[in-house]
Amino acid sequence: MTATEAAEEVLTHLRGWLAATADPVLAAALLDAGCTLVRHAHVMRRHLAESDADELPDPSWNILAFTASAQPPRPWTEVLPSLLGAYPPSHPDHLPGGESLIDDYLIPYTSGGRLGPLIHQASGLAVAGDEVVGGILVVDRPGEGPWISDIWRSPTPDRPGVGAALLMWSVKHLARSGQQTLGLAVTDSNSRARTVYSRAGFIVETTAWTVSVPTLS
Ligand SMILES: CC(C)(COP(=O)(O)OP(=O)(O)OC[C@H]1O[C@@H](n2cnc3c(N)ncnc32)[C@H](O)[C@@H]1OP(=O)(O)O)[C@@H](O)C(=O)NCCC(=O)NCCS
């Protein structure tokens, strides 16, 4: 079956559904056939070495770990501004919802209700004075192991490097507890994040296109 024929089958049988493929030719055929791109993303993974356990903390940032009961070291209301700032409408993974993101996003993703239980020792907030300036959430994702469910930093005032520091802080704590890998998914057009991940040693493992199959008009 050619990619064009496969795309026609998808349009015949999966109208109104989301479809995902790791085949770039099929992805192009689906888009040509009228599907809408929802996400073009990469799974990236980094192997953790014993030497990662000795990673020195970046002295520029004060990073506080989540508690053993997956509670943030600062109240969620103090965390939210940095998250909202990191995902404005212009961001490819914009997080809409404002204050409701605490109940609809932050709490479900840290309480284990979505991707997996939080690895609290490797999840933290970067704090400058009284201000939360960034965060990293690492979960134990079934079938994947340690997985970054989110990482962000406040864009104002511009604090370059806090994301990379959070990343290496998590790498250190995961390596110390004997974990072997750390994975994540990143949207193709999120060039900033991809730059940071590549620099930190993450390698693209798989790429996938998720499309929305049109309903009958
Ligand atoms: C991902 C993130 C946490 C990294 O934070 P950080 O380590 O402080 O790094 P910065 O954001 O300052 O940018 C990293 C690099 O990307 C570069 N960069 C900026 N825009 C870029 C672009 N459009 N294309 C490529 N690189 C870009 C920056 O110049 C910087 O490089 P430099 O250190 O040589 O100056 C931060 O960019 C962020 O919060 N992004 C929004 C939320 C997000 O996308 N999270 C990841 C979800 S998978």
The ligand as an SDF file (V2000), in Angstrom:
LIG
                    3D

 48 50  0  0  0  0  0  0  0  0999 V2000
   13.3040   25.3730   27.7730 C   0  0  0  0  0  0  0  0  0  0  0  0
   13.7810   26.4430   28.7720 C   0  0  0  0  0  0  0  0  0  0  0  0
   13.3640   25.9900   30.1810 C   0  0  0  0  0  0  0  0  0  0  0  0
   15.2950   26.5490   28.7070 C   0  0  0  0  0  0  0  0  0  0  0  0
   15.7010   27.5830   29.5590 O   0  0  0  0  0  0  0  0  0  0  0  0
   17.2250   28.1090   29.6090 P   0  0  0  0  0  0  0  0  0  0  0  0
   18.1350   26.9740   29.8780 O   0  0  0  0  0  0  0  0  0  0  0  0
   17.2160   29.2020   30.6010 O   0  0  0  0  0  0  0  0  0  0  0  0
   17.5870   28.5630   28.1520 O   0  0  0  0  0  0  0  0  0  0  0  0
   17.0360   29.8420   27.3140 P   0  0  0  0  0  0  0  0  0  0  0  0
   15.5680   29.8420   27.3060 O   0  0  0  0  0  0  0  0  0  0  0  0
   17.6740   31.0810   27.8070 O   0  0  0  0  0  0  0  0  0  0  0  0
   17.5350   29.5540   25.8340 O   0  0  0  0  0  0  0  0  0  0  0  0
   18.4030   28.5010   25.5080 C   0  0  0  0  0  0  0  0  0  0  0  0
   19.1580   28.8060   24.2690 C   0  0  0  0  0  0  0  0  0  0  0  0
   18.2910   28.8060   23.1450 O   0  0  0  0  0  0  0  0  0  0  0  0
   18.6230   29.9250   22.3470 C   0  0  0  0  0  0  0  0  0  0  0  0
   17.4750   30.3090   21.5660 N   0  0  0  0  0  0  0  0  0  0  0  0
   16.5750   31.2900   21.8020 C   0  0  0  0  0  0  0  0  0  0  0  0
   15.6430   31.3190   20.8150 N   0  0  0  0  0  0  0  0  0  0  0  0
   16.0150   30.3600   19.9420 C   0  0  0  0  0  0  0  0  0  0  0  0
   15.4920   29.9040   18.7210 C   0  0  0  0  0  0  0  0  0  0  0  0
   14.3730   30.4540   18.1980 N   0  0  0  0  0  0  0  0  0  0  0  0
   16.1100   28.8840   18.0760 N   0  0  0  0  0  0  0  0  0  0  0  0
   17.2070   28.2910   18.6020 C   0  0  0  0  0  0  0  0  0  0  0  0
   17.7500   28.6770   19.7700 N   0  0  0  0  0  0  0  0  0  0  0  0
   17.1640   29.6990   20.4260 C   0  0  0  0  0  0  0  0  0  0  0  0
   19.0100   30.9710   23.3480 C   0  0  0  0  0  0  0  0  0  0  0  0
   19.7630   31.9810   22.6990 O   0  0  0  0  0  0  0  0  0  0  0  0
   19.8410   30.1920   24.3030 C   0  0  0  0  0  0  0  0  0  0  0  0
   21.1440   30.0010   23.8070 O   0  0  0  0  0  0  0  0  0  0  0  0
   22.3710   30.7730   24.4870 P   0  0  0  0  0  0  0  0  0  0  0  0
   22.5400   30.1500   25.8590 O   0  0  0  0  0  0  0  0  0  0  0  0
   23.4980   30.4660   23.5750 O   0  0  0  0  0  0  0  0  0  0  0  0
   21.9890   32.2020   24.5280 O   0  0  0  0  0  0  0  0  0  0  0  0
   13.1500   27.8210   28.4600 C   0  0  0  0  0  0  0  0  0  0  0  0
   13.5210   28.1930   27.1490 O   0  0  0  0  0  0  0  0  0  0  0  0
   11.6500   27.8650   28.6080 C   0  0  0  0  0  0  0  0  0  0  0  0
   11.1120   28.0520   29.6940 O   0  0  0  0  0  0  0  0  0  0  0  0
   10.9150   27.7410   27.4930 N   0  0  0  0  0  0  0  0  0  0  0  0
    9.4570   27.8020   27.5410 C   0  0  0  0  0  0  0  0  0  0  0  0
    8.8530   26.5240   28.1100 C   0  0  0  0  0  0  0  0  0  0  0  0
    9.2760   25.3250   27.3000 C   0  0  0  0  0  0  0  0  0  0  0  0
    9.2760   25.3620   26.0700 O   0  0  0  0  0  0  0  0  0  0  0  0
    9.6130   24.2320   28.0060 N   0  0  0  0  0  0  0  0  0  0  0  0
   10.0560   23.0010   27.3560 C   0  0  0  0  0  0  0  0  0  0  0  0
    8.9170   22.1410   26.9660 C   0  0  0  0  0  0  0  0  0  0  0  0
    9.4840   20.6570   26.1210 S   0  0  0  0  0  0  0  0  0  0  0  0
  1  2  1  0
  2  3  1  0
  2  4  1  0
  2 36  1  0
  4  5  1  0
  5  6  1  0
  6  7  2  0
  6  8  1  0
  6  9  1  0
  9 10  1  0
 10 11  2  0
 10 12  1  0
 10 13  1  0
 13 14  1  0
 14 15  1  0
 15 16  1  0
 15 30  1  0
 16 17  1  0
 17 18  1  0
 17 28  1  0
 18 19  1  0
 18 27  1  0
 19 20  2  0
 20 21  1  0
 21 22  1  0
 21 27  2  0
 22 23  1  0
 22 24  2  0
 24 25  1  0
 25 26  2  0
 26 27  1  0
 28 29  1  0
 28 30  1  0
 30 31  1  0
 31 32  1  0
 32 33  2  0
 32 34  1  0
 32 35  1  0
 36 37  1  0
 36 38  1  0
 38 39  2  0
 38 40  1  0
 40 41  1  0
 41 42  1  0
 42 43  1  0
 43 44  2  0
 43 45  1  0
 45 46  1  0
 46 47  1  0
 47 48  1  0
M  END
$$$$
